[in-house]
Each structure stands twice: as C-alpha cells, then as structure tokens.
Amino acid sequence: MNNKRYIALAIAGAALTVGNNAHAQDEECGDVSIARMNWASAEVIAEIDNLILSEGYGCSTELVAGDTMPTFTSMNEKGTPDLAPELWVNAVRAPLDAAVAEGEMIIAAEILEEGGVEGWWIPKYVADANPDIKTVADALARPDLFPAPEDDSRGAVHNCPSGWNCQISTDSVFRANDAEGKGFELVDTGSAAGLDGSIAKAYEREEGWLGYYWAPTAILGRYEMVKLDMGPHDKEEWDTCTSVLDCEDPKPNGWAKSEVFSVVTDEFAEKAGVAMDYIGTRQWKNQTVNELLSWMSDNQATGEEAAIYFLENNEDVWGKWVDADVAEKVKAAL
C-alpha cells in the first residue's frame, strides 16, 4: 500500500466523523492515549501532540511510555495506545500492512518528510572545499583528507557504536569498498558519546572526518554534515550479507530510507473528529528536528520543554498543521 493511500485513509476517516458532527469537537475527540517513545525525536513530537490535541482540540490526553515493537503490538492487539506519533514502520511493515488492510489501524502523515536517514557523512566544510567528493568512492580516493586519530598517514572511517547493528553494516560496507586497500582503517568509536565526540573534535579543529551517522539527531543540528551517495540499496544483499556479522564477501550497498509515519487505531480515527486532520497533516523536515534536538541537548531540556520551545519559536512550521483558531488556542495556553 502506498503512502498516498495511507494518508487518504486517515483523512477519509476524519472527514466521515467531521461530517457527522462537525461542531461537537471536544466530545468527538474524547480520551486520547499517545505513545511517547524512548528516543528524543519521538519524545518531542509526542509532547507536541499532547499540547496541540489537548489545548487546541480539547482532547483529554495521556502520554504512555512506548517503543517500536511493544507499542505496535499493543495497538494491533489491544487497540491502545490510540496514537504512535513517530513509528519507524520498516521494522513492522508486514503486520502493519495487514492491520491497515483489515481496517484496524491507519497510517497518517509521514512525520519525517525525508524519512530516517543513515549512511556515511563528511563535514560540510570538507564538502565545500572538495566539491568533487560526492560518493563513498570519491571519499575513499582521498585518505589524506580524513586522517586516522593514531596514524595520520592513513585515512579513517569512524564506525557505529559497539553493539549496534550498524556496526556490522558499516564494517561490511568498509570491506565491500576495499577501504583498507585504499589507505583507510576502521575506527571503533566505542559508544554513541565516542562517535559524537569524534565529530565535535574534528569540527573544533576543522579537520576531515568520515564515518557512519544518522538523522534526525542533535549532533547534526549542531554540526552541519553532508551525507555521501552510498549507491542503491539492495535489500537481499543487505539481509543476507551486509547486516550479517563477518559476512565473507560483502558487496557495496547503501542504507535504505527508513519510513517514519504517525499511526493511529481505527477507533481513534472515528472519534477524533477534526483533530484527525491535524494527525494526517503534520510533517517536519529532519533539519528542523536536528536543530530542535540540538537545543534540547544544549539546554538539558525535557521533551515537554522542547515542545514548548518549538511551539513558541516555530509557528511558521506548526501553524501549517492546524487551522487559525486552533493555533490561537495553543498559543494562548503556552
């Protein structure tokens, strides 16, 4: 089922309810449980939804702790929570498609406009100074631009944190492109903090850096990075080799775009009224999220504080998600 149909289903469900009783907005919305996932971008959009649905649409909202698989399973089997604002659907594609086909769940807005993005990145100042470097092959031809921490005669590719699946796939891509033979070594960053620290150190010194990262994240809101062209994604190769530990003969491969949608139960779509228009409309760019997460990290802010900051400073973004009267109610409540 394609994205347009997902959104069409969401809007159709909302329109049916609105047509039946357009003026009973608060009563239609009623009680709404919102999954607040345990990563920063999902936490913030859950808090934004909490404020807009409660203050703008009169819903009685409740935030509940969540994670991808437990939240999806609960929504699918128990019909609760009502809303998962940021569900990375690649992980649950088959059962989610089945639930949509059976009319139990609805996929609404693609909350991350560009989707979740993974791959190898370089600092923008390196890309600007070397406009010919656009692909992984281009970067691997210039080990001199990306010196290894312990031996600047060799280049470095910084790996994903230990224990993460992307550590395996980065190693596979490194070997598939014969990076060692081209003068590079694969650097174990040890942890997310170690990976972030390597980027921060390179920026402070305006040095070259090459390695794995993903978006949306706070670090890409703080340091402007450019994603290299990884080439096409071969799913069969990925499943059978790229993501398999110590695969003997990996082939060059790129990360797939992770589709990230808001998902609601059918019951919520029926009761939410015009609030469903909001759920079916809102979408933001990764750079917007990156910058918000960077502010959140710099200020050691909670998800709720970040949501308020966003609503106070980014009406040009969220004002397009709601009608003017709803926007005024939200602003009055801040």
C-alpha positions as a Python dict, from the first residue, in 0.01 Angstrom:
ca = {
    (1, 'M'): (0, 0, 0),
    (2, 'N'): (150, 333, -99),
    (3, 'N'): (195, 644, 113),
    (4, 'K'): (-79, 841, -61),
    (5, 'R'): (-333, 574, 21),
    (6, 'Y'): (-225, 569, 384),
    (7, 'I'): (-286, 940, 417),
    (8, 'A'): (-606, 923, 215),
    (9, 'L'): (-741, 662, 454),
    (10, 'A'): (-659, 881, 750),
    (11, 'I'): (-825, 1187, 603),
    (12, 'A'): (-1126, 987, 488),
    (13, 'G'): (-1177, 855, 839),
    (14, 'A'): (-1156, 1203, 980),
    (15, 'A'): (-1387, 1350, 719),
    (16, 'L'): (-1656, 1092, 791),
    (17, 'T'): (-1658, 1180, 1158),
    (18, 'V'): (-1648, 1553, 1096),
    (19, 'G'): (-1935, 1528, 851),
    (20, 'N'): (-2150, 1354, 1111),
    (21, 'N'): (-2099, 1616, 1379),
    (22, 'A'): (-1863, 1898, 1292),
    (23, 'H'): (-1948, 2110, 1596),
    (24, 'A'): (-1904, 1853, 1870),
    (25, 'Q'): (-1527, 1879, 1851),
    (26, 'D'): (-1438, 1820, 2216),
    (27, 'E'): (-1687, 1537, 2259),
    (28, 'E'): (-1568, 1367, 1940),
    (29, 'C'): (-1205, 1370, 2044),
    (30, 'G'): (-1253, 1243, 2398),
    (31, 'D'): (-976, 1047, 2568),
    (32, 'V'): (-655, 1003, 2367),
    (33, 'S'): (-352, 798, 2470),
    (34, 'I'): (-26, 898, 2299),
    (35, 'A'): (284, 678, 2282),
    (36, 'R'): (592, 866, 2397),
    (37, 'M'): (874, 656, 2253),
    (38, 'N'): (1210, 632, 2427),
    (39, 'W'): (1420, 833, 2180),
    (40, 'A'): (1441, 1210, 2162),
    (41, 'S'): (1268, 1296, 1833),
    (42, 'A'): (971, 1071, 1914),
    (43, 'E'): (951, 1204, 2268),
    (44, 'V'): (931, 1563, 2145),
    (45, 'I'): (663, 1505, 1878),
    (46, 'A'): (457, 1315, 2139),
    (47, 'E'): (479, 1616, 2370),
    (48, 'I'): (385, 1850, 2082),
    (49, 'D'): (84, 1632, 2001),
    (50, 'N'): (-10, 1629, 2368),
    (51, 'L'): (-18, 2009, 2380),
    (52, 'I'): (-191, 2066, 2046),
    (53, 'L'): (-453, 1794, 2091),
    (54, 'S'): (-537, 1899, 2447),
    (55, 'E'): (-517, 2277, 2415),
    (56, 'G'): (-614, 2317, 2051),
    (57, 'Y'): (-875, 2044, 2009),
    (58, 'G'): (-999, 1982, 2362),
    (59, 'C'): (-890, 1620, 2377),
    (60, 'S'): (-826, 1459, 2713),
    (61, 'T'): (-473, 1333, 2653),
    (62, 'E'): (-247, 1086, 2829),
    (63, 'L'): (116, 1011, 2747),
    (64, 'V'): (225, 649, 2782),
    (65, 'A'): (575, 504, 2757),
    (66, 'G'): (647, 319, 2434),
    (67, 'D'): (894, 159, 2197),
    (68, 'T'): (857, 40, 1839),
    (69, 'M'): (763, -326, 1877),
    (70, 'P'): (577, -315, 2212),
    (71, 'T'): (374, -12, 2104),
    (72, 'F'): (281, -159, 1767),
    (73, 'T'): (186, -493, 1923),
    (74, 'S'): (-32, -325, 2184),
    (75, 'M'): (-205, -107, 1924),
    (76, 'N'): (-262, -404, 1697),
    (77, 'E'): (-382, -650, 1962),
    (78, 'K'): (-541, -426, 2228),
    (79, 'G'): (-628, -106, 2040),
    (80, 'T'): (-417, 105, 2273),
    (81, 'P'): (-246, 350, 2274),
    (82, 'D'): (-455, 549, 2029),
    (83, 'L'): (-163, 724, 1861),
    (84, 'A'): (201, 648, 1786),
    (85, 'P'): (333, 984, 1660),
    (86, 'E'): (666, 851, 1529),
    (87, 'L'): (666, 486, 1425),
    (88, 'W'): (958, 359, 1218),
    (89, 'V'): (746, 132, 1005),
    (90, 'N'): (1021, -64, 825),
    (91, 'A'): (1053, -275, 1140),
    (92, 'V'): (684, -372, 1139),
    (93, 'R'): (597, -342, 769),
    (94, 'A'): (425, -678, 709),
    (95, 'P'): (200, -688, 1020),
    (96, 'L'): (124, -318, 986),
    (97, 'D'): (12, -358, 624),
    (98, 'A'): (-210, -646, 736),
    (99, 'A'): (-363, -436, 1016),
    (100, 'V'): (-429, -149, 773),
    (101, 'A'): (-589, -387, 522),
    (102, 'E'): (-815, -524, 797),
    (103, 'G'): (-921, -173, 897),
    (104, 'E'): (-774, -197, 1246),
    (105, 'M'): (-505, 70, 1207),
    (106, 'I'): (-448, 375, 988),
    (107, 'I'): (-119, 526, 877),
    (108, 'A'): (-150, 902, 865),
    (109, 'A'): (118, 1165, 798),
    (110, 'E'): (476, 1075, 711),
    (111, 'I'): (601, 1264, 1014),
    (112, 'L'): (965, 1278, 895),
    (113, 'E'): (950, 1428, 547),
    (114, 'E'): (1280, 1276, 435),
    (115, 'G'): (1239, 964, 648),
    (116, 'G'): (1505, 831, 880),
    (117, 'V'): (1845, 859, 711),
    (118, 'E'): (2161, 652, 767),
    (119, 'G'): (2493, 640, 590),
    (120, 'W'): (2845, 783, 574),
    (121, 'W'): (2889, 1158, 622),
    (122, 'I'): (3159, 1424, 594),
    (123, 'P'): (3169, 1778, 737),
    (124, 'K'): (3016, 2043, 514),
    (125, 'Y'): (3339, 2246, 517),
    (126, 'V'): (3519, 1945, 366),
    (127, 'A'): (3245, 1903, 105),
    (128, 'D'): (3257, 2274, 20),
    (129, 'A'): (3635, 2270, -20),
    (130, 'N'): (3622, 1949, -226),
    (131, 'P'): (3308, 1965, -442),
    (132, 'D'): (3423, 1658, -636),
    (133, 'I'): (3362, 1438, -329),
    (134, 'K'): (3005, 1324, -356),
    (135, 'T'): (3019, 945, -321),
    (136, 'V'): (3182, 690, -93),
    (137, 'A'): (3426, 606, -374),
    (138, 'D'): (3519, 974, -406),
    (139, 'A'): (3597, 998, -34),
    (140, 'L'): (3794, 673, -27),
    (141, 'A'): (4017, 809, -303),
    (142, 'R'): (4137, 1082, -61),
    (143, 'P'): (4266, 926, 264),
    (144, 'D'): (4475, 1240, 314),
    (145, 'L'): (4157, 1440, 383),
    (146, 'F'): (4035, 1210, 662),
    (147, 'P'): (4339, 1133, 883),
    (148, 'A'): (4318, 849, 1134),
    (149, 'P'): (4344, 954, 1501),
    (150, 'E'): (4652, 741, 1573),
    (151, 'D'): (4821, 749, 1231),
    (152, 'D'): (4766, 1050, 1007),
    (153, 'S'): (4939, 873, 720),
    (154, 'R'): (4622, 668, 682),
    (155, 'G'): (4258, 767, 648),
    (156, 'A'): (3984, 676, 896),
    (157, 'V'): (3624, 566, 871),
    (158, 'H'): (3451, 606, 1207),
    (159, 'N'): (3227, 312, 1290),
    (160, 'C'): (2889, 289, 1457),
    (161, 'P'): (2883, 237, 1839),
    (162, 'S'): (2965, -109, 1970),
    (163, 'G'): (2670, -346, 1994),
    (164, 'W'): (2457, -159, 1740),
    (165, 'N'): (2358, -338, 1420),
    (166, 'C'): (2502, -51, 1216),
    (167, 'Q'): (2846, -150, 1344),
    (168, 'I'): (2812, -471, 1144),
    (169, 'S'): (2679, -300, 832),
    (170, 'T'): (2945, -29, 842),
    (171, 'D'): (3215, -296, 865),
    (172, 'S'): (3058, -475, 566),
    (173, 'V'): (3045, -156, 359),
    (174, 'F'): (3405, -76, 459),
    (175, 'R'): (3525, -418, 335),
    (176, 'A'): (3298, -416, 28),
    (177, 'N'): (3464, -95, -90),
    (178, 'D'): (3816, -223, -14),
    (179, 'A'): (3869, 78, 211),
    (180, 'E'): (4170, -81, 382),
    (181, 'G'): (4338, -132, 47),
    (182, 'K'): (4275, 234, -31),
    (183, 'G'): (4462, 350, 277),
    (184, 'F'): (4188, 358, 541),
    (185, 'E'): (4134, 196, 878),
    (186, 'L'): (3800, 138, 1052),
    (187, 'V'): (3795, 324, 1384),
    (188, 'D'): (3594, 177, 1672),
    (189, 'T'): (3426, 474, 1842),
    (190, 'G'): (3308, 256, 2132),
    (191, 'S'): (2986, 435, 2212),
    (192, 'A'): (2740, 696, 2091),
    (193, 'A'): (2925, 951, 2305),
    (194, 'G'): (3254, 846, 2146),
    (195, 'L'): (3113, 882, 1797),
    (196, 'D'): (2966, 1224, 1878),
    (197, 'G'): (3293, 1329, 2039),
    (198, 'S'): (3491, 1239, 1728),
    (199, 'I'): (3271, 1469, 1518),
    (200, 'A'): (3292, 1751, 1773),
    (201, 'K'): (3672, 1721, 1787),
    (202, 'A'): (3702, 1730, 1408),
    (203, 'Y'): (3482, 2041, 1391),
    (204, 'E'): (3675, 2219, 1664),
    (205, 'R'): (3996, 2165, 1468),
    (206, 'E'): (3833, 2196, 1123),
    (207, 'E'): (3976, 1857, 1032),
    (208, 'G'): (3842, 1594, 799),
    (209, 'W'): (3602, 1331, 931),
    (210, 'L'): (3437, 1036, 757),
    (211, 'G'): (3204, 785, 913),
    (212, 'Y'): (2863, 650, 998),
    (213, 'Y'): (2582, 867, 1133),
    (214, 'W'): (2206, 901, 1112),
    (215, 'A'): (1931, 1163, 1115),
    (216, 'P'): (1741, 1318, 1277),
    (217, 'T'): (1979, 1373, 1568),
    (218, 'A'): (2105, 1653, 1790),
    (219, 'I'): (2462, 1623, 1663),
    (220, 'L'): (2356, 1703, 1305),
    (221, 'G'): (2172, 2007, 1436),
    (222, 'R'): (2494, 2126, 1599),
    (223, 'Y'): (2741, 2032, 1324),
    (224, 'E'): (2649, 2059, 958),
    (225, 'M'): (2733, 1736, 780),
    (226, 'V'): (2684, 1611, 423),
    (227, 'K'): (2571, 1256, 351),
    (228, 'L'): (2768, 1079, 80),
    (229, 'D'): (2597, 893, -202),
    (230, 'M'): (2608, 531, -88),
    (231, 'G'): (2471, 387, -412),
    (232, 'P'): (2147, 187, -440),
    (233, 'H'): (2007, -27, -159),
    (234, 'D'): (1999, -399, -236),
    (235, 'K'): (1760, -549, 20),
    (236, 'E'): (1851, -912, -50),
    (237, 'E'): (2222, -837, -20),
    (238, 'W'): (2152, -637, 295),
    (239, 'D'): (1952, -914, 462),
    (240, 'T'): (2187, -1197, 365),
    (241, 'C'): (2526, -1028, 396),
    (242, 'T'): (2557, -652, 467),
    (243, 'S'): (2385, -679, 806),
    (244, 'V'): (2529, -1024, 888),
    (245, 'L'): (2829, -1043, 1120),
    (246, 'D'): (3153, -1127, 938),
    (247, 'C'): (2990, -1194, 600),
    (248, 'E'): (3278, -1321, 388),
    (249, 'D'): (3214, -1142, 59),
    (250, 'P'): (3010, -824, 108),
    (251, 'K'): (2912, -611, -192),
    (252, 'P'): (2882, -229, -195),
    (253, 'N'): (2542, -136, -57),
    (254, 'G'): (2356, 168, 70),
    (255, 'W'): (2127, 204, 368),
    (256, 'A'): (1754, 202, 295),
    (257, 'K'): (1546, 506, 378),
    (258, 'S'): (1351, 437, 696),
    (259, 'E'): (987, 537, 650),
    (260, 'V'): (857, 710, 962),
    (261, 'F'): (482, 763, 995),
    (262, 'S'): (223, 852, 1253),
    (263, 'V'): (-3, 554, 1316),
    (264, 'V'): (-345, 556, 1482),
    (265, 'T'): (-604, 299, 1571),
    (266, 'D'): (-923, 290, 1367),
    (267, 'E'): (-1119, 373, 1682),
    (268, 'F'): (-920, 692, 1732),
    (269, 'A'): (-976, 799, 1369),
    (270, 'E'): (-1351, 757, 1421),
    (271, 'K'): (-1371, 954, 1746),
    (272, 'A'): (-1107, 1223, 1690),
    (273, 'G'): (-1309, 1447, 1461),
    (274, 'V'): (-1121, 1741, 1313),
    (275, 'A'): (-820, 1650, 1530),
    (276, 'M'): (-759, 1371, 1281),
    (277, 'D'): (-698, 1636, 1013),
    (278, 'Y'): (-404, 1752, 1224),
    (279, 'I'): (-265, 1399, 1262),
    (280, 'G'): (-298, 1347, 887),
    (281, 'T'): (-124, 1674, 801),
    (282, 'R'): (170, 1744, 1030),
    (283, 'Q'): (516, 1674, 896),
    (284, 'W'): (856, 1823, 957),
    (285, 'K'): (1199, 1820, 797),
    (286, 'N'): (1494, 1638, 950),
    (287, 'Q'): (1687, 1965, 977),
    (288, 'T'): (1405, 2116, 1186),
    (289, 'V'): (1421, 1815, 1417),
    (290, 'N'): (1802, 1819, 1424),
    (291, 'E'): (1805, 2182, 1537),
    (292, 'L'): (1537, 2123, 1800),
    (293, 'L'): (1719, 1820, 1941),
    (294, 'S'): (2041, 2020, 1948),
    (295, 'W'): (1866, 2293, 2152),
    (296, 'M'): (1722, 2023, 2379),
    (297, 'S'): (2067, 1872, 2437),
    (298, 'D'): (2244, 2205, 2488),
    (299, 'N'): (1986, 2314, 2745),
    (300, 'Q'): (1939, 1973, 2907),
    (301, 'A'): (1570, 2024, 2842),
    (302, 'T'): (1292, 1772, 2883),
    (303, 'G'): (1073, 1666, 2594),
    (304, 'E'): (794, 1887, 2724),
    (305, 'E'): (1025, 2189, 2747),
    (306, 'A'): (1147, 2124, 2393),
    (307, 'A'): (787, 2101, 2270),
    (308, 'I'): (702, 2437, 2428),
    (309, 'Y'): (1020, 2591, 2283),
    (310, 'F'): (925, 2461, 1938),
    (311, 'L'): (568, 2591, 1959),
    (312, 'E'): (687, 2931, 2079),
    (313, 'N'): (955, 2971, 1811),
    (314, 'N'): (840, 2775, 1506),
    (315, 'E'): (485, 2882, 1427),
    (316, 'D'): (592, 2904, 1063),
    (317, 'V'): (620, 2523, 1075),
    (318, 'W'): (340, 2403, 1302),
    (319, 'G'): (98, 2680, 1203),
    (320, 'K'): (54, 2498, 872),
    (321, 'W'): (-66, 2187, 1055),
    (322, 'V'): (-374, 2346, 1213),
    (323, 'D'): (-650, 2599, 1146),
    (324, 'A'): (-603, 2956, 1269),
    (325, 'D'): (-849, 2918, 1559),
    (326, 'V'): (-666, 2609, 1684),
    (327, 'A'): (-331, 2790, 1659),
    (328, 'E'): (-466, 3076, 1870),
    (329, 'K'): (-583, 2835, 2141),
    (330, 'V'): (-241, 2668, 2151),
    (331, 'K'): (-53, 2999, 2168),
    (332, 'A'): (-281, 3122, 2446),
    (333, 'A'): (-201, 2812, 2650),
    (334, 'L'): (178, 2842, 2626),
}
